[in-house]
Amino acid sequence: MPRSRPLKGEEAEVKHVVETHDLSPDQARELLRRHGNDWRKIDEAAKSYKDEK
């Protein structure tokens, strides 16, 4: 079930995804909501976001 509110510390994760994958904060939040702390899935999804651009 997706989270509707950010968890404590999520902004640090959002910042990490934004800086690592050059995504917008909204895209990063969406990935974190969708995949939780599964960084392998987040990395794969972030790459597909970049491929769509």
PyMOL Python script that loads the backbone (N, CA, C, O; Angstrom):
from pymol import cmd

cmd.read_pdbstr("""\
ATOM      1  N   MET A   1       0.847  -1.193   0.000  1.00  0.00           N
ATOM      2  CA  MET A   1       0.000   0.000   0.000  1.00  0.00           C
ATOM      3  C   MET A   1       0.886   1.248   0.000  1.00  0.00           C
ATOM      4  O   MET A   1       1.768   1.374   0.850  1.00  0.00           O
ATOM      5  N   PRO A   2       0.664   2.168  -0.939  1.00  0.00           N
ATOM      6  CA  PRO A   2       1.514   3.368  -0.989  1.00  0.00           C
ATOM      7  C   PRO A   2       1.311   4.257   0.236  1.00  0.00           C
ATOM      8  O   PRO A   2       0.222   4.343   0.802  1.00  0.00           O
ATOM      9  N   ARG A   3       2.392   4.904   0.615  1.00  0.00           N
ATOM     10  CA  ARG A   3       2.296   5.850   1.732  1.00  0.00           C
ATOM     11  C   ARG A   3       1.792   7.178   1.205  1.00  0.00           C
ATOM     12  O   ARG A   3       2.150   7.599   0.105  1.00  0.00           O
ATOM     13  N   SER A   4       0.963   7.832   1.991  1.00  0.00           N
ATOM     14  CA  SER A   4       0.494   9.149   1.564  1.00  0.00           C
ATOM     15  C   SER A   4       1.341  10.257   2.184  1.00  0.00           C
ATOM     16  O   SER A   4       1.432  11.355   1.636  1.00  0.00           O
ATOM     17  N   ARG A   5       1.960   9.967   3.328  1.00  0.00           N
ATOM     18  CA  ARG A   5       2.808  10.974   3.974  1.00  0.00           C
ATOM     19  C   ARG A   5       4.250  10.504   3.944  1.00  0.00           C
ATOM     20  O   ARG A   5       4.515   9.308   4.062  1.00  0.00           O
ATOM     21  N   PRO A   6       5.185  11.429   3.787  1.00  0.00           N
ATOM     22  CA  PRO A   6       6.585  11.022   3.805  1.00  0.00           C
ATOM     23  C   PRO A   6       6.985  10.516   5.187  1.00  0.00           C
ATOM     24  O   PRO A   6       6.536  11.046   6.204  1.00  0.00           O
ATOM     25  N   LEU A   7       7.806   9.517   5.217  1.00  0.00           N
ATOM     26  CA  LEU A   7       8.337   9.037   6.484  1.00  0.00           C
ATOM     27  C   LEU A   7       9.451   9.961   6.940  1.00  0.00           C
ATOM     28  O   LEU A   7      10.049  10.676   6.137  1.00  0.00           O
ATOM     29  N   LYS A   8       9.722   9.941   8.235  1.00  0.00           N
ATOM     30  CA  LYS A   8      10.833  10.718   8.764  1.00  0.00           C
ATOM     31  C   LYS A   8      12.108  10.274   8.066  1.00  0.00           C
ATOM     32  O   LYS A   8      12.376   9.076   7.970  1.00  0.00           O
ATOM     33  N   GLY A   9      12.887  11.213   7.582  1.00  0.00           N
ATOM     34  CA  GLY A   9      14.114  10.883   6.886  1.00  0.00           C
ATOM     35  C   GLY A   9      13.934  10.709   5.387  1.00  0.00           C
ATOM     36  O   GLY A   9      14.912  10.565   4.653  1.00  0.00           O
ATOM     37  N   GLU A  10      12.681  10.722   4.928  1.00  0.00           N
ATOM     38  CA  GLU A  10      12.459  10.502   3.502  1.00  0.00           C
ATOM     39  C   GLU A  10      13.043  11.632   2.669  1.00  0.00           C
ATOM     40  O   GLU A  10      13.502  11.389   1.553  1.00  0.00           O
ATOM     41  N   GLU A  11      13.038  12.849   3.172  1.00  0.00           N
ATOM     42  CA  GLU A  11      13.593  13.952   2.384  1.00  0.00           C
ATOM     43  C   GLU A  11      15.066  13.712   2.070  1.00  0.00           C
ATOM     44  O   GLU A  11      15.533  14.082   0.993  1.00  0.00           O
ATOM     45  N   ALA A  12      15.803  13.100   2.990  1.00  0.00           N
ATOM     46  CA  ALA A  12      17.201  12.778   2.715  1.00  0.00           C
ATOM     47  C   ALA A  12      17.288  11.755   1.587  1.00  0.00           C
ATOM     48  O   ALA A  12      18.165  11.842   0.728  1.00  0.00           O
ATOM     49  N   GLU A  13      16.366  10.777   1.596  1.00  0.00           N
ATOM     50  CA  GLU A  13      16.342   9.783   0.524  1.00  0.00           C
ATOM     51  C   GLU A  13      15.967  10.437  -0.795  1.00  0.00           C
ATOM     52  O   GLU A  13      16.557  10.134  -1.832  1.00  0.00           O
ATOM     53  N   VAL A  14      14.984  11.335  -0.761  1.00  0.00           N
ATOM     54  CA  VAL A  14      14.580  12.055  -1.975  1.00  0.00           C
ATOM     55  C   VAL A  14      15.785  12.802  -2.534  1.00  0.00           C
ATOM     56  O   VAL A  14      16.064  12.731  -3.731  1.00  0.00           O
ATOM     57  N   LYS A  15      16.493  13.514  -1.673  1.00  0.00           N
ATOM     58  CA  LYS A  15      17.660  14.282  -2.119  1.00  0.00           C
ATOM     59  C   LYS A  15      18.707  13.364  -2.740  1.00  0.00           C
ATOM     60  O   LYS A  15      19.314  13.708  -3.754  1.00  0.00           O
ATOM     61  N   HIS A  16      18.917  12.203  -2.137  1.00  0.00           N
ATOM     62  CA  HIS A  16      19.890  11.252  -2.665  1.00  0.00           C
ATOM     63  C   HIS A  16      19.489  10.790  -4.071  1.00  0.00           C
ATOM     64  O   HIS A  16      20.328  10.747  -4.970  1.00  0.00           O
ATOM     65  N   VAL A  17      18.217  10.446  -4.262  1.00  0.00           N
ATOM     66  CA  VAL A  17      17.749   9.978  -5.564  1.00  0.00           C
ATOM     67  C   VAL A  17      17.861  11.105  -6.594  1.00  0.00           C
ATOM     68  O   VAL A  17      18.281  10.872  -7.728  1.00  0.00           O
ATOM     69  N   VAL A  18      17.484  12.323  -6.199  1.00  0.00           N
ATOM     70  CA  VAL A  18      17.576  13.477  -7.104  1.00  0.00           C
ATOM     71  C   VAL A  18      19.020  13.673  -7.559  1.00  0.00           C
ATOM     72  O   VAL A  18      19.282  13.844  -8.750  1.00  0.00           O
ATOM     73  N   GLU A  19      19.960  13.647  -6.605  1.00  0.00           N
ATOM     74  CA  GLU A  19      21.356  13.897  -6.939  1.00  0.00           C
ATOM     75  C   GLU A  19      21.975  12.737  -7.713  1.00  0.00           C
ATOM     76  O   GLU A  19      22.780  12.957  -8.618  1.00  0.00           O
ATOM     77  N   THR A  20      21.612  11.519  -7.368  1.00  0.00           N
ATOM     78  CA  THR A  20      22.217  10.342  -7.995  1.00  0.00           C
ATOM     79  C   THR A  20      21.707  10.131  -9.410  1.00  0.00           C
ATOM     80  O   THR A  20      22.462   9.747 -10.304  1.00  0.00           O
ATOM     81  N   HIS A  21      20.408  10.387  -9.606  1.00  0.00           N
ATOM     82  CA  HIS A  21      19.788  10.021 -10.881  1.00  0.00           C
ATOM     83  C   HIS A  21      19.312  11.213 -11.697  1.00  0.00           C
ATOM     84  O   HIS A  21      18.741  11.038 -12.773  1.00  0.00           O
ATOM     85  N   ASP A  22      19.543  12.434 -11.193  1.00  0.00           N
ATOM     86  CA  ASP A  22      19.159  13.635 -11.933  1.00  0.00           C
ATOM     87  C   ASP A  22      17.660  13.631 -12.254  1.00  0.00           C
ATOM     88  O   ASP A  22      17.248  13.902 -13.382  1.00  0.00           O
ATOM     89  N   LEU A  23      16.859  13.316 -11.234  1.00  0.00           N
ATOM     90  CA  LEU A  23      15.402  13.349 -11.366  1.00  0.00           C
ATOM     91  C   LEU A  23      14.864  14.536 -10.585  1.00  0.00           C
ATOM     92  O   LEU A  23      15.570  15.139  -9.777  1.00  0.00           O
ATOM     93  N   SER A  24      13.610  14.858 -10.837  1.00  0.00           N
ATOM     94  CA  SER A  24      12.972  15.914 -10.049  1.00  0.00           C
ATOM     95  C   SER A  24      12.617  15.347  -8.672  1.00  0.00           C
ATOM     96  O   SER A  24      12.480  14.133  -8.520  1.00  0.00           O
ATOM     97  N   PRO A  25      12.468  16.214  -7.674  1.00  0.00           N
ATOM     98  CA  PRO A  25      12.043  15.729  -6.359  1.00  0.00           C
ATOM     99  C   PRO A  25      10.708  14.974  -6.407  1.00  0.00           C
ATOM    100  O   PRO A  25      10.525  14.001  -5.676  1.00  0.00           O
ATOM    101  N   ASP A  26       9.783  15.411  -7.253  1.00  0.00           N
ATOM    102  CA  ASP A  26       8.500  14.702  -7.369  1.00  0.00           C
ATOM    103  C   ASP A  26       8.698  13.296  -7.911  1.00  0.00           C
ATOM    104  O   ASP A  26       8.080  12.350  -7.424  1.00  0.00           O
ATOM    105  N   GLN A  27       9.559  13.151  -8.919  1.00  0.00           N
ATOM    106  CA  GLN A  27       9.839  11.818  -9.461  1.00  0.00           C
ATOM    107  C   GLN A  27      10.498  10.948  -8.397  1.00  0.00           C
ATOM    108  O   GLN A  27      10.165   9.772  -8.257  1.00  0.00           O
ATOM    109  N   ALA A  28      11.428  11.524  -7.653  1.00  0.00           N
ATOM    110  CA  ALA A  28      12.120  10.773  -6.609  1.00  0.00           C
ATOM    111  C   ALA A  28      11.136  10.309  -5.540  1.00  0.00           C
ATOM    112  O   ALA A  28      11.197   9.163  -5.094  1.00  0.00           O
ATOM    113  N   ARG A  29      10.221  11.203  -5.124  1.00  0.00           N
ATOM    114  CA  ARG A  29       9.219  10.815  -4.119  1.00  0.00           C
ATOM    115  C   ARG A  29       8.327   9.694  -4.628  1.00  0.00           C
ATOM    116  O   ARG A  29       7.990   8.771  -3.886  1.00  0.00           O
ATOM    117  N   GLU A  30       7.946   9.777  -5.900  1.00  0.00           N
ATOM    118  CA  GLU A  30       7.112   8.735  -6.491  1.00  0.00           C
ATOM    119  C   GLU A  30       7.828   7.380  -6.447  1.00  0.00           C
ATOM    120  O   GLU A  30       7.223   6.366  -6.100  1.00  0.00           O
ATOM    121  N   LEU A  31       9.104   7.369  -6.794  1.00  0.00           N
ATOM    122  CA  LEU A  31       9.862   6.117  -6.758  1.00  0.00           C
ATOM    123  C   LEU A  31       9.960   5.574  -5.338  1.00  0.00           C
ATOM    124  O   LEU A  31       9.820   4.370  -5.121  1.00  0.00           O
ATOM    125  N   LEU A  32      10.198   6.452  -4.376  1.00  0.00           N
ATOM    126  CA  LEU A  32      10.302   6.004  -2.985  1.00  0.00           C
ATOM    127  C   LEU A  32       8.961   5.477  -2.478  1.00  0.00           C
ATOM    128  O   LEU A  32       8.913   4.496  -1.735  1.00  0.00           O
ATOM    129  N   ARG A  33       7.876   6.133  -2.882  1.00  0.00           N
ATOM    130  CA  ARG A  33       6.550   5.640  -2.488  1.00  0.00           C
ATOM    131  C   ARG A  33       6.292   4.269  -3.107  1.00  0.00           C
ATOM    132  O   ARG A  33       5.767   3.367  -2.454  1.00  0.00           O
ATOM    133  N   ARG A  34       6.664   4.130  -4.361  1.00  0.00           N
ATOM    134  CA  ARG A  34       6.366   2.901  -5.099  1.00  0.00           C
ATOM    135  C   ARG A  34       7.237   1.734  -4.633  1.00  0.00           C
ATOM    136  O   ARG A  34       6.759   0.603  -4.538  1.00  0.00           O
ATOM    137  N   HIS A  35       8.513   2.003  -4.343  1.00  0.00           N
ATOM    138  CA  HIS A  35       9.461   0.918  -4.099  1.00  0.00           C
ATOM    139  C   HIS A  35       9.990   0.871  -2.669  1.00  0.00           C
ATOM    140  O   HIS A  35      10.777  -0.016  -2.338  1.00  0.00           O
ATOM    141  N   GLY A  36       9.580   1.796  -1.823  1.00  0.00           N
ATOM    142  CA  GLY A  36      10.068   1.783  -0.445  1.00  0.00           C
ATOM    143  C   GLY A  36      11.573   1.948  -0.396  1.00  0.00           C
ATOM    144  O   GLY A  36      12.124   2.864  -1.007  1.00  0.00           O
ATOM    145  N   ASN A  37      12.239   1.063   0.327  1.00  0.00           N
ATOM    146  CA  ASN A  37      13.694   1.155   0.452  1.00  0.00           C
ATOM    147  C   ASN A  37      14.411   0.132  -0.406  1.00  0.00           C
ATOM    148  O   ASN A  37      15.556  -0.224  -0.125  1.00  0.00           O
ATOM    149  N   ASP A  38      13.747  -0.346  -1.455  1.00  0.00           N
ATOM    150  CA  ASP A  38      14.393  -1.295  -2.358  1.00  0.00           C
ATOM    151  C   ASP A  38      15.206  -0.500  -3.374  1.00  0.00           C
ATOM    152  O   ASP A  38      14.705  -0.140  -4.439  1.00  0.00           O
ATOM    153  N   TRP A  39      16.471  -0.231  -3.033  1.00  0.00           N
ATOM    154  CA  TRP A  39      17.286   0.682  -3.836  1.00  0.00           C
ATOM    155  C   TRP A  39      17.575   0.125  -5.208  1.00  0.00           C
ATOM    156  O   TRP A  39      17.744   0.887  -6.160  1.00  0.00           O
ATOM    157  N   ARG A  40      17.636  -1.209  -5.334  1.00  0.00           N
ATOM    158  CA  ARG A  40      17.871  -1.795  -6.653  1.00  0.00           C
ATOM    159  C   ARG A  40      16.712  -1.452  -7.589  1.00  0.00           C
ATOM    160  O   ARG A  40      16.932  -1.072  -8.740  1.00  0.00           O
ATOM    161  N   LYS A  41      15.477  -1.585  -7.096  1.00  0.00           N
ATOM    162  CA  LYS A  41      14.312  -1.249  -7.925  1.00  0.00           C
ATOM    163  C   LYS A  41      14.254   0.252  -8.211  1.00  0.00           C
ATOM    164  O   LYS A  41      13.901   0.668  -9.314  1.00  0.00           O
ATOM    165  N   ILE A  42      14.602   1.052  -7.214  1.00  0.00           N
ATOM    166  CA  ILE A  42      14.608   2.506  -7.414  1.00  0.00           C
ATOM    167  C   ILE A  42      15.620   2.873  -8.494  1.00  0.00           C
ATOM    168  O   ILE A  42      15.326   3.685  -9.371  1.00  0.00           O
ATOM    169  N   ASP A  43      16.809   2.278  -8.435  1.00  0.00           N
ATOM    170  CA  ASP A  43      17.827   2.560  -9.455  1.00  0.00           C
ATOM    171  C   ASP A  43      17.338   2.165 -10.839  1.00  0.00           C
ATOM    172  O   ASP A  43      17.510   2.917 -11.798  1.00  0.00           O
ATOM    173  N   GLU A  44      16.727   0.987 -10.947  1.00  0.00           N
ATOM    174  CA  GLU A  44      16.223   0.533 -12.247  1.00  0.00           C
ATOM    175  C   GLU A  44      15.124   1.462 -12.763  1.00  0.00           C
ATOM    176  O   GLU A  44      15.113   1.827 -13.939  1.00  0.00           O
ATOM    177  N   ALA A  45      14.203   1.841 -11.879  1.00  0.00           N
ATOM    178  CA  ALA A  45      13.106   2.717 -12.288  1.00  0.00           C
ATOM    179  C   ALA A  45      13.627   4.096 -12.672  1.00  0.00           C
ATOM    180  O   ALA A  45      13.137   4.703 -13.624  1.00  0.00           O
ATOM    181  N   ALA A  46      14.611   4.590 -11.943  1.00  0.00           N
ATOM    182  CA  ALA A  46      15.186   5.908 -12.247  1.00  0.00           C
ATOM    183  C   ALA A  46      15.834   5.894 -13.625  1.00  0.00           C
ATOM    184  O   ALA A  46      15.731   6.869 -14.370  1.00  0.00           O
ATOM    185  N   LYS A  47      16.500   4.795 -13.968  1.00  0.00           N
ATOM    186  CA  LYS A  47      17.103   4.696 -15.297  1.00  0.00           C
ATOM    187  C   LYS A  47      16.030   4.723 -16.375  1.00  0.00           C
ATOM    188  O   LYS A  47      16.221   5.331 -17.428  1.00  0.00           O
ATOM    189  N   SER A  48      14.905   4.070 -16.117  1.00  0.00           N
ATOM    190  CA  SER A  48      13.842   4.067 -17.132  1.00  0.00           C
ATOM    191  C   SER A  48      13.227   5.461 -17.260  1.00  0.00           C
ATOM    192  O   SER A  48      12.832   5.855 -18.357  1.00  0.00           O
ATOM    193  N   TYR A  49      13.139   6.215 -16.159  1.00  0.00           N
ATOM    194  CA  TYR A  49      12.673   7.608 -16.252  1.00  0.00           C
ATOM    195  C   TYR A  49      13.580   8.397 -17.182  1.00  0.00           C
ATOM    196  O   TYR A  49      13.101   9.140 -18.038  1.00  0.00           O
ATOM    197  N   LYS A  50      14.889   8.237 -17.017  1.00  0.00           N
ATOM    198  CA  LYS A  50      15.840   8.996 -17.833  1.00  0.00           C
ATOM    199  C   LYS A  50      15.749   8.570 -19.286  1.00  0.00           C
ATOM    200  O   LYS A  50      15.896   9.402 -20.182  1.00  0.00           O
ATOM    201  N   ASP A  51      15.512   7.298 -19.537  1.00  0.00           N
ATOM    202  CA  ASP A  51      15.403   6.815 -20.920  1.00  0.00           C
ATOM    203  C   ASP A  51      14.174   7.398 -21.615  1.00  0.00           C
ATOM    204  O   ASP A  51      14.165   7.553 -22.837  1.00  0.00           O
ATOM    205  N   GLU A  52      13.133   7.723 -20.837  1.00  0.00           N
ATOM    206  CA  GLU A  52      11.901   8.266 -21.426  1.00  0.00           C
ATOM    207  C   GLU A  52      12.056   9.725 -21.833  1.00  0.00           C
ATOM    208  O   GLU A  52      11.301  10.214 -22.673  1.00  0.00           O
ATOM    209  N   LYS A  53      13.016  10.421 -21.255  1.00  0.00           N
ATOM    210  CA  LYS A  53      13.181  11.851 -21.536  1.00  0.00           C
ATOM    211  C   LYS A  53      13.604  12.080 -22.976  1.00  0.00           C
ATOM    212  O   LYS A  53      13.790  13.224 -23.390  1.00  0.00           O
TER     213      LYS A  53
END
""", "prot")
cmd.dss("prot")
cmd.show_as("cartoon", "prot")
cmd.util.cbc("prot")
cmd.orient("prot")
